[in-house]
Amino acid sequence: MGGLIDYAGLFPPSKLEMGKATENYAKYLRAEHADFVGRFICPAPRLEEMSKAASIVMPGTYATSGYPEHLDDIEPWQISAIIMGDLEENLEMIYRFNEHHDDEENGLAMVDAIEMRVSSSDEIDEALEIIPEMIDAAFEVPQDIVMNGDPRGLIAAMSGAGVLAKIRCGGVEASMFPSCENIADFMMACKNASVMFKCTAGLHHPIRSEQALTYDESPPRGVMHGFINVYVAAAYVLTTKKPDVGTAVGILEEMDPKAFKFNEDGVIHKRTRVSTIELGQMREGFAMGYGSCSVDEPIADLTAMGLL
């Protein structure tokens, strides 16, 4: 779970205002399971707004309360910026933000990753020429390609570039969820191209289950993928010499929490066993994390399952 959840409170279904989202993030970084939390996700055009709203709660001169005793021990907030519009203009916004928040009096923070949607290998090549080495990049494969096309070409174009492929695992409508077969095919394409990936949307809960898709009073409902399903399947795909798509799909489809057996040596699903070492290999070099507008729900569900 270390650093697994990038906090996306600005995005649906939460869609919080900036002050509340950054306040939540500061709280999560001081909470019992702070090590579960990764980056704060913010659209690049809203970075200036974030500076104004969040400086007071970022680690630094004005926000040492609740952090470790010595300021030298405090890490800057890590931000992943969503590219909206022209890449070069967005990068200029990022450079200004990073320069401003390199001074502890302004709150310590740094955009060290970006995420952007791509639709062609040419677009990937053009972006790679512009993105500086100090910033990690995740290229989102469009949902229509994941669900109705073939993602292998786009993912192959990322091979060797040190970037992540990104898959959207859900949304606020049932039609926005890719199938288990779609996700398995995406993972297989990433393994074959030696490309790491991250997920976003729809992974609020550990195990695949029917859930409310929004926080409205009368929300639409649908079956949401589980992050345990996804990451156990990813570990199987990565560490098996010749993984079987059907086995990966079976892990992704599982809706019975008791079907996953956890112990100190790893996790077992039916006839598939993934060791703790293999889970570590998966997290270090294949399936990096996922964006979620909720950190409380995953932790509450894991606690209810007796895993925390």
C-alpha positions as CSV (number, residue, x, y, z in Angstrom):
1,M,0.0,0.0,0.0
2,G,3.0,2.3,0.3
3,G,2.3,5.5,-1.7
4,L,-0.4,3.6,-3.6
5,I,-3.1,6.3,-3.6
6,D,-2.6,9.6,-5.3
7,Y,-5.2,12.0,-3.9
8,A,-7.6,13.4,-6.6
9,G,-10.1,15.2,-4.4
10,L,-10.5,18.0,-7.0
11,F,-12.0,15.5,-9.4
12,P,-15.4,13.8,-9.7
13,P,-17.2,12.3,-7.9
14,S,-15.8,14.4,-4.9
15,K,-15.1,17.5,-7.0
16,L,-14.0,19.5,-3.9
17,E,-13.0,23.1,-3.9
18,M,-9.3,23.7,-3.7
19,G,-9.2,24.7,0.0
20,K,-11.0,21.6,1.2
21,A,-9.0,19.2,-1.1
22,T,-5.7,20.5,0.1
23,E,-6.8,20.6,3.7
24,N,-7.8,16.9,3.3
25,Y,-4.4,16.1,1.8
26,A,-2.5,17.8,4.7
27,K,-4.7,15.7,7.1
28,Y,-3.9,12.4,5.2
29,L,-0.2,13.1,5.4
30,R,-0.4,13.4,9.2
31,A,-2.8,10.4,9.7
32,E,-2.1,6.9,10.8
33,H,-1.8,5.5,7.3
34,A,0.1,8.5,5.8
35,D,2.4,6.1,4.1
36,F,-0.4,4.9,1.8
37,V,-0.7,8.4,0.3
38,G,1.2,9.5,-2.8
39,R,1.0,12.7,-4.8
40,F,-1.7,15.4,-4.8
41,I,-3.2,15.6,-8.3
42,C,-3.9,19.1,-9.6
43,P,-4.7,20.4,-13.1
44,A,-1.7,22.5,-14.2
45,P,-3.8,25.6,-14.9
46,R,-5.0,25.5,-11.2
47,L,-1.5,25.5,-9.7
48,E,-1.6,29.2,-9.0
49,E,-4.9,28.7,-7.2
50,M,-3.4,25.9,-5.2
51,S,-0.5,28.1,-4.1
52,K,-2.9,30.7,-2.7
53,A,-5.2,28.1,-1.0
54,A,-2.7,25.6,0.3
55,S,0.5,27.4,1.2
56,I,-0.6,27.7,4.9
57,V,-1.0,23.9,5.2
58,M,2.0,22.9,3.2
59,P,5.1,21.9,5.2
60,G,7.3,25.0,5.8
61,T,7.5,28.1,7.9
62,Y,3.8,28.5,8.4
63,A,2.7,24.9,8.7
64,T,5.0,22.9,11.0
65,S,2.3,22.0,13.4
66,G,1.5,18.2,13.3
67,Y,4.6,17.4,11.2
68,P,7.8,15.8,12.5
69,E,9.7,17.8,15.1
70,H,12.4,19.0,12.8
71,L,11.6,20.9,9.6
72,D,14.7,19.3,7.9
73,D,12.9,16.0,8.1
74,I,9.8,17.2,6.2
75,E,9.5,16.3,2.5
76,P,7.8,18.8,0.2
77,W,4.4,17.9,-1.1
78,Q,4.7,16.0,-4.3
79,I,2.3,17.1,-7.0
80,S,1.2,15.4,-10.2
81,A,-0.1,18.1,-12.7
82,I,-2.7,17.2,-15.2
83,I,-1.9,18.8,-18.6
84,M,-4.8,20.8,-19.9
85,G,-4.2,22.3,-23.3
86,D,-0.8,23.3,-24.6
87,L,2.0,21.3,-23.1
88,E,4.6,24.0,-23.2
89,E,2.3,26.6,-21.6
90,N,1.5,24.0,-18.8
91,L,5.2,23.4,-18.2
92,E,5.8,27.1,-17.7
93,M,3.1,27.1,-15.1
94,I,4.8,24.1,-13.4
95,Y,8.2,25.8,-13.5
96,R,6.8,29.0,-11.8
97,F,5.0,26.8,-9.2
98,N,8.2,24.9,-8.4
99,E,10.3,28.0,-8.1
100,H,7.8,29.6,-5.8
101,H,7.5,26.6,-3.5
102,D,11.2,25.9,-3.3
103,D,11.1,28.6,-0.6
104,E,9.8,27.2,2.7
105,E,8.2,30.6,3.5
106,N,5.7,29.8,0.7
107,G,5.2,26.2,1.7
108,L,7.3,23.4,0.4
109,A,5.9,21.6,-2.7
110,M,7.1,20.4,-6.0
111,V,5.4,19.2,-9.2
112,D,7.6,16.2,-10.1
113,A,5.1,14.4,-12.4
114,I,2.6,15.2,-15.1
115,E,-0.2,13.2,-16.6
116,M,-1.7,13.8,-20.1
117,R,-3.9,12.1,-22.6
118,V,-2.4,11.0,-25.9
119,S,-4.0,9.7,-29.0
120,S,-1.1,8.9,-31.3
121,S,2.5,7.8,-31.2
122,D,3.5,11.1,-32.9
123,E,1.9,12.9,-30.0
124,I,3.9,10.8,-27.6
125,D,7.2,11.5,-29.4
126,E,6.5,15.3,-29.5
127,A,5.8,15.4,-25.8
128,L,8.9,13.4,-25.0
129,E,11.0,16.0,-26.8
130,I,9.6,18.8,-24.5
131,I,9.2,17.1,-21.1
132,P,12.3,17.6,-18.9
133,E,14.0,14.6,-17.4
134,M,13.3,15.8,-13.8
135,I,9.6,15.4,-14.4
136,D,8.0,11.9,-14.6
137,A,5.2,11.5,-17.2
138,A,2.2,9.3,-17.4
139,F,0.4,9.1,-20.8
140,E,-3.3,8.2,-20.6
141,V,-4.6,5.9,-23.2
142,P,-8.0,7.2,-24.4
143,Q,-11.0,5.3,-23.0
144,D,-12.4,4.4,-26.4
145,I,-9.1,2.7,-27.4
146,V,-9.0,0.8,-24.1
147,M,-12.6,-0.3,-24.4
148,N,-13.2,-0.6,-28.1
149,G,-9.8,-0.6,-29.8
150,D,-6.3,-1.9,-29.3
151,P,-4.0,-0.1,-26.9
152,R,-0.9,-2.0,-27.9
153,G,0.3,0.5,-30.5
154,L,0.2,3.5,-28.1
155,I,1.8,1.5,-25.3
156,A,4.5,0.2,-27.6
157,A,5.3,3.8,-28.5
158,M,6.1,4.5,-24.8
159,S,8.6,1.6,-24.6
160,G,12.0,2.6,-23.5
161,A,11.0,6.2,-22.7
162,G,10.8,5.7,-18.9
163,V,7.2,6.9,-18.8
164,L,4.0,5.3,-17.5
165,A,0.9,4.3,-19.4
166,K,-2.3,5.3,-17.7
167,I,-5.6,3.6,-17.7
168,R,-9.0,4.9,-16.5
169,C,-10.8,2.2,-14.5
170,G,-14.1,3.9,-14.0
171,G,-16.1,7.1,-13.7
172,V,-19.4,8.5,-12.6
173,E,-21.4,6.4,-15.0
174,A,-21.5,2.6,-15.4
175,S,-20.6,3.0,-19.1
176,M,-17.3,4.6,-18.2
177,F,-15.9,1.3,-16.7
178,P,-13.7,-0.8,-18.9
179,S,-14.3,-4.6,-18.7
180,C,-12.0,-7.0,-16.8
181,E,-10.9,-8.2,-20.2
182,N,-10.0,-4.6,-21.2
183,I,-7.9,-4.2,-18.1
184,A,-6.2,-7.5,-18.5
185,D,-5.4,-6.7,-22.2
186,F,-3.9,-3.4,-21.1
187,M,-1.7,-5.1,-18.5
188,M,-0.5,-7.7,-21.0
189,A,0.4,-4.9,-23.5
190,C,2.3,-3.1,-20.8
191,K,4.3,-6.2,-19.8
192,N,5.1,-7.1,-23.4
193,A,6.4,-3.5,-24.0
194,S,8.2,-3.3,-20.7
195,V,6.1,-0.2,-19.8
196,M,5.0,0.6,-16.3
197,F,1.4,1.9,-15.7
198,K,-0.8,3.7,-13.2
199,C,-4.6,3.7,-12.9
200,T,-7.1,6.4,-12.2
201,A,-10.8,6.6,-11.3
202,G,-13.2,3.9,-10.0
203,L,-10.8,2.2,-7.5
204,H,-12.3,3.4,-4.2
205,H,-12.8,-0.1,-2.9
206,P,-10.5,-3.1,-2.4
207,I,-12.7,-5.8,-4.0
208,R,-14.8,-5.6,-7.1
209,S,-18.4,-4.9,-6.0
210,E,-21.6,-3.0,-6.8
211,Q,-21.3,0.5,-5.4
212,A,-22.8,4.0,-5.7
213,L,-20.9,5.8,-8.4
214,T,-21.4,9.3,-7.0
215,Y,-22.0,11.0,-3.7
216,D,-25.4,12.3,-4.7
217,E,-28.5,11.6,-2.7
218,S,-29.9,9.2,-5.4
219,P,-26.7,8.1,-7.1
220,P,-26.3,5.8,-10.1
221,R,-25.0,2.4,-9.2
222,G,-22.7,0.0,-10.9
223,V,-20.0,-2.6,-10.5
224,M,-16.6,-1.0,-9.6
225,H,-13.3,-2.6,-10.0
226,G,-11.3,-3.4,-6.8
227,F,-7.8,-2.2,-6.3
228,I,-6.8,-5.5,-4.7
229,N,-8.1,-7.3,-7.8
230,V,-6.2,-5.0,-10.1
231,Y,-2.8,-5.1,-8.2
232,V,-2.9,-8.8,-7.5
233,A,-3.7,-9.4,-11.2
234,A,-0.8,-7.0,-12.1
235,A,1.6,-9.0,-9.9
236,Y,0.5,-12.2,-11.6
237,V,0.9,-10.8,-15.1
238,L,4.3,-9.3,-14.4
239,T,5.9,-12.3,-12.6
240,T,4.5,-15.2,-14.6
241,K,6.7,-16.2,-17.6
242,K,3.7,-16.8,-19.8
243,P,0.7,-15.3,-18.1
244,D,-2.8,-16.5,-19.1
245,V,-5.2,-13.7,-19.9
246,G,-8.1,-15.8,-18.5
247,T,-6.4,-16.2,-15.1
248,A,-5.8,-12.4,-15.0
249,V,-9.5,-11.8,-15.9
250,G,-10.6,-14.3,-13.2
251,I,-8.7,-12.3,-10.6
252,L,-10.1,-9.0,-11.8
253,E,-13.7,-10.5,-11.8
254,E,-13.6,-11.8,-8.3
255,M,-16.3,-10.3,-6.0
256,D,-15.8,-12.5,-3.0
257,P,-13.4,-10.9,-0.5
258,K,-12.8,-14.3,1.1
259,A,-11.4,-15.6,-2.2
260,F,-8.2,-13.7,-1.5
261,K,-6.1,-15.4,1.2
262,F,-3.4,-13.2,2.7
263,N,-0.5,-14.3,4.8
264,E,3.1,-13.2,5.5
265,D,4.3,-15.0,2.4
266,G,1.9,-13.3,-0.1
267,V,-1.7,-13.7,-1.4
268,I,-3.5,-16.6,-2.9
269,H,-6.5,-16.5,-5.2
270,K,-7.8,-19.9,-6.0
271,R,-4.8,-21.7,-7.8
272,T,-2.8,-18.5,-8.2
273,R,-0.2,-17.5,-5.6
274,V,1.7,-14.2,-5.6
275,S,4.5,-13.9,-3.1
276,T,5.3,-10.9,-1.1
277,I,8.5,-10.5,-3.1
278,E,6.5,-10.6,-6.3
279,L,4.1,-8.0,-5.0
280,G,7.1,-5.8,-4.2
281,Q,8.5,-6.3,-7.7
282,M,5.1,-5.3,-9.2
283,R,4.9,-2.1,-7.1
284,E,8.5,-1.1,-7.8
285,G,8.5,-1.7,-11.5
286,F,5.1,-2.3,-13.0
287,A,1.9,-1.1,-11.4
288,M,2.8,2.1,-9.7
289,G,-0.3,3.5,-8.0
290,Y,-3.8,4.9,-8.7
291,G,-5.6,8.2,-8.5
292,S,-8.6,8.4,-6.2
293,C,-10.8,11.2,-4.9
294,S,-11.2,9.2,-1.6
295,V,-8.5,8.0,0.8
296,D,-11.0,7.3,3.6
297,E,-13.0,4.6,1.7
298,P,-10.1,2.3,0.9
299,I,-8.8,2.5,4.4
300,A,-12.2,1.9,5.9
301,D,-12.8,-1.1,3.7
302,L,-9.4,-2.6,4.4
303,T,-10.1,-2.2,8.1
304,A,-13.5,-3.9,7.8
305,M,-11.9,-6.8,5.9
306,G,-9.5,-7.2,8.8
307,L,-6.4,-6.4,6.7
308,L,-5.5,-3.3,8.8
